[in-house]
Structure formats: structure tokens, C-alpha cells
Amino acid sequence: MHHSRPARYLAAILLFAAFTSHVRAQQDAPIRIWGHGHRGQDYILTLLRAWEAAYQKQHPEARFDNELTGDASAMGGLWTNSADLALLDRRASFIEDDGYEQGTGHKPFGIQVANGSVNTAHHAPALVLYVNKANPLTKLTMQQVDAIFDADHRIAHARITTWGELGLTGAFAETKINLYAPPIVSAVVQHFDHAAMHGSQKFSCCLTTKTSVASLTAALAADKFGIALSDAPLPGMKPLALSAMPNHEVLPTPATIISREYPLGRDIFLYANRGKHEPVPANVAGFMAFLVSDEGQAIVAKTGGYLPLSSEAAAQSKEALR
């Protein structure tokens, strides 16, 4: 059966109207952001609101709905379509990646939008390894870190179990290295697993977990043969310089975190739904692009706490959005 020309015109008009209505509804809907934060406390909320206010000056139609109740909610909110953006103070964990892929059929898409702090609480502080001040050790390579903590030693060639294997002599030479860290399920240890152990998730059997900075400090103060992982300063203990490259040991500073020279800095990541061969929804992509623009990064620097991206890291995030 042949349709008349008026009928075809009407069908085309209705299709176009439906499409524009869908686009308008997408533009009018708030961008829902879930993740890093804590109900009733300000972690990244000041920075996020500063980003949103500046973006709305350029796009008055933009609206936002922030539900920052913690990293654990972020990726689930995204793949169940309860959120448009998942904000994390780290990269998504291997379990979160797998859960998202199981729910959607494809890998999550994310970009880095800022760096964590040096040691500001709740602002993604860098991870640091500490020893007792009686310990003569001052530095470690990341291969040595993996050899000490990782039962699988994915980066190192062999396990390291004694201080003598790190070059220490005297009473340290034959003494076992005692490991201390926050609980395995904590964000600190999960990020350490990703950054230092390549996702092994198999820690040395010598690891003892502590639930607070005070208990970590007390354990290390009483054990000159110990080494402790923390994202908060351990008073009276000695931080170790770390090296991702030979003969280039660094401690966490704003400069070494921004440049990525310090290997245990943390990243602020933003994830969005993007199917295979599909773009991020235009309103969401526009906001993401603003965050890694020069203006967006200037807001990070001005707001404080978190650190801006290097020009190279910002360029990588911009390229990923294309």
C-alpha cells in the first residue's frame, strides 16, 4: 500500500517532534551525580558546587541533583540508571568494573577530573608508607613495595620478607618485616591494591590491620621492624620516599602528585554511561568537558583541598571525551 505524500509529511513531522521532545526532556532533566562524599559532611561538595555554579553561568538551563553519600553507591547508581555521573575519589575498583560490565554489557567510561590532596582528611589524601624512626630505611622502589606486600608479587621478581633483603644490616638483617594497614575493605587498601599491586588482592600473610590512625601509630611506635600504610600522617613515624622510576625517590607534595611522580597519589574520577559506539549524553558530556577545561581546573586550584590536573592529564581526559 502506498502512503500519500501528506501522510508521509505528517509522519516525518511527528517523528521530528518526538525526537526534539526527547532532546528537550534530556536537556531539562537534572544531571544526577552520585558518589564520593558523606551525608551531612562536606568532602568534595564545595568543589562540586563551585563547578556547577560556574557551568550554569554558561548554561543557565543546566540543573544538578547531588547525592554524595559515598563511593560505594556511585557505580551502582550509574548502571541502574539512577545516576548520570559517578564521582569517586579513586579509580573504580576491579569489582566495581566487573559489576558495571555485568549490568550493562560493556566497560565503564570515566575520566580523571582532579587529583587528591597531600594529606587533607576526606579529600583523597595520598597514601604513604611509614617506618619507625629507629629504622634506617629511607626509601623504596615500587617493585620493592610489591615484593613486600603482594603475595603474588606481580611486579617484583620475588617476595621480600626480611629487612636484610632491602639492604639493612645488624639486628634488622634477619628480621621479618611486619606489615600494618587499615582494614582490607577500606578505600585506602583498595587503592593501594590497584596502584601498587596491580589488582592482586592477595596480601602477604604478615599483614596486620588496624582500624584507626591512633592504633596504626601505636603499633608502629612499638615495632621498629614494622612498616605501615596510611592516608593520614602517623605522628612521630618516618615517611618513606617512593620511586616508580630508578633513582627518582619522592615524597608526596602538591607538585609530585600533580606531575604523577609520586606513585601513590589518588585521582578524582568521574564516570558516565556510554554504550559501545555511543557518545556520552550531550548535557552530561558538556559538563564533563567543562570540568577538565582551563576554567574548570582553575576552580580546583582556587577552591583548595583537591589539586588540579597537569596539562598532560587534562589533555588525556579531553581526548577520552571525544
N, C-alpha and C positions, 0 to 999 in steps of 0.2 A: 504494500500500500504506500502511495506517495503522499507525503505531507505537503500541505500548501505552504507557499513562501511565508505568509503571515504567521502560520503556526510555528515554522522554524525560527522566525524572528522572535516570537514570544518565548519559545523555549530558550533561546540564547540569552534573552533579557533576564529571564528568571534565573538561569544558571549564573549569570554575572552578578545578579543581585544577591544570590545565595553566597557566592564567593566573597563579595565585598562585605556582606554582613558578617561572615566568619572572620575576615581580617579585622573588621572594626571591633568585633567582640574580643578578639585576641589582644588588640591594642588597648582596649578599655579595661581588660581584666588586670588586677594587680599582679605584679611579679612576686611569687611566693618564695621566700628564702628560709630554708631550714638549716640547722646545724650548730656550729661552734658557738658556745655561749652557755648561759645559765640563767634560768628564770629568776628575775629579781636582782641579778647582778650584772654589771657591765663588763663584759670581756671585750668583744670586738664591736659592740653596738654603737659606741661613739663614732668609730671609724665608718661603720656601715651607714649610719645616718648622715654623716658628712658627705659620703659618696652619693647617697640618694638625693640629698638636697641640691648638690651641685649638678647632678644629672637632670633633675626636674627643672632647673633654670633653662636648660637647653631643650627639654622635652616636657612641657607643662602637663601633658596628658598622662605621663608615667605615674603609676601608683605602686606601692610596695606593701607587702604583708610579711613582717619578720617574725619567725618562730624559732628563736635561737635557744634551744633547750639542751644542746649537747651534740657532740659529734655522732653519737650512736644513732641519733634519729635521722641524720642527714641523708644517707644514700637510700634508706628505705623509703623516705618521703619522696625521693626522686623517682624511683622505679614503680612506685604505686600511684604516681601522678598526683600526689598530694602536695608536691613542691615543684617549682620550676628550676630552682637552683639549690644545690647542696654546698654549704660552706664548711670547710674543715680546716683545722689548724695543723694539717699534715696531709700527705697523700692518702688516698683511700687505701685501706689495708687489703691484703690478698683475699681475706674472707669477704670483705665488702665488695670487691671487684667481682668475685665469684657469685655472690648473691645477686648483684645487679644483673650480671650476664644471664643467670638462671631465670630471672624475672622478665628480661626484655629480649634476650636472644643476641645481644651484642655487648661489647665492652663499653664501660662508661667513658664519657668525654669530659676532660677537665683541663683547666689552665691554672698556672700559678698567678696570683694577683698581688701578693706581698710576701715579705719574709717575716719570720717570727722575731722576737726580741732577743737581746743578750741574756737577761735574767729577770725580766719583769713578770711577776706571777700572773697567770691566766692569759698571757699574751704570747703563747707559743715559745717559751724560752728555750734556748739551745740546750742540748744535752751535754753534760760534762762528766768526765771520769776523774775521780779523786783518789788519792792515797794518803796514808798517814804521813805527817811531817818527818817522822823518823825514817821513812822510806826514801832512799836516794834517787829513785826513778823520777825523771822529769818529763819524759815524752814517750809516745807510742806511735807506730805506724798503724794504719787501718788494717793491714794484714795481721799484725800482732794482736790487735783488738779482736778480730775474728777468731784467731787461733786460741785466744784466752776464753772467750765467751761462747763460741759456737761449737756444739758437739759435732756438727758435720764439717766444720772448718771449710766452708765453700770457697772462701777467698784465699785462705792460707794453705800452705802445703802440708802442715801437720799441726797437731794440737800443742799448745803450750800450757803446762800445768805447774811449773815451778818458776820462782823468780830468777834462778840461775839461767834459765833459758832466755831470759831477757837481758843477760849480761851482768846481773848483780852477783856480788861475792859475799864472803863471810857467812854470817848467820842466815842470810837470805838465799844463799846458793842452792841448797837442797830443800828449801821450804816451799810447801804448796801455796799457790795463790788462792786466797779466799775471796769469793765474789759476793757483792751485795748490790741489791737493786730494789726498786719499788715492785709491787705485785705484777705478775706476768700479764695480767689483763689490763694493766694501766696503759694510758696513752704514751707515757714515757717509754716503756719497754716495747710496746708495739712499734713505735717509731724507730727505736734502736734496732729492732729486728729487721726492719725494712732498710735502714740506712747503713748499718754496719754488718749485717749478717745475710743480706740478700734474700730475706724471707725464709730462712731456715726453720725458724720457730722451734729449734731444738737447742736449748741452753745447756751449758755444762752442768753436770750433776753437783758441782760445788757451789751453785748459786743459792744464796740465802736472801729471801725477800723481806723487806721492811715496809711498814705502812705509813711512815711519816719521815719528814726531813730530820726531825729530832732523833728518831730511832736509827736512821742511817748514820747520822753524825756520831751517835754514841757507839755504834758497832765499830765504825772505822777508828774512832779515837782509842778504842780498847784493843785494836788489832793492827799492829804495824805491818802485818803480812796480808792485809786486805786491800781490795780495790772496790770502789763504789760508783754506781751510775746514778746521776741525779739531774733534774732540770732546775733545781734550786741550789743556791750556794750552801755548802756544808761548812759552817764556821770552824776555823782552826785547821781545816784539812787543806791539802795541796792539790790544786787542779793540774792535770797533765795536758801538755801541748800535744796535738794530734797532727798526723801527716797523712794526707791522701796521696802525696807525691814524695819521692825520696828527697831527704834533706830539706824539707819545707814544713817544719812543725809550726803550728799556730794555735793560739788560744782564741776563744770567741770574743770578738769585738764587733761593733757595727760594720766596720769595713770588711772584716773577713767573712762575716755572714752574708753581706750583700754580694761580695765577689764569689761566694761559694768556696772560698779557700778553706774555711772551717767546715769539716765534713759532717758535723752533727748539728748543724743549724736546722731549723724547721721552716716549712713552707706553708703559706696560706693558700689553699686550693679552692677553686670554685668549679663545681661540676654541673652540667646541664644535660638534659635529654637530647640526644642526637642519634637518630637511627642510621643504619647503613645507607650511605649515599644520600643522606638528607642533611639539610642545614639546621643549625640551632634556630628555633623560632625567632623572627626578626626583632621583636621587642626585647627578648632575653639577650640575644646576641649584641644588640646595641648597647645594653647596659654593661655586659662583659667587656666589650671593646673600650668603653669609657674608663673602666677601672684600670686598664693597663696602658691608657694614653698618658701623655706627659702630665695633663691636668690631674688625672686620677692618681698618679704616683706622687705628685706634689702634695696632694691631700694626705697621703700616707705619711710623708715626711713631716708635714705640718702638725698632724694630729698627735703623733708620738706613740710610744709603746711598740707598735709594729714598725718594721723597716721597709723602705721601698725596694723595688726590683732594680737590679742593674739594667743598663740599656740593652745588654745582650739578652737577659732573661725576659724583659718586656717584649723585645722583638720576637722571641720564640713564642710567647703567648699570643701575640698579634698574628703571627703566621699560622698558628694552630687554628685560629678562628676563621681563617679564610676558606 
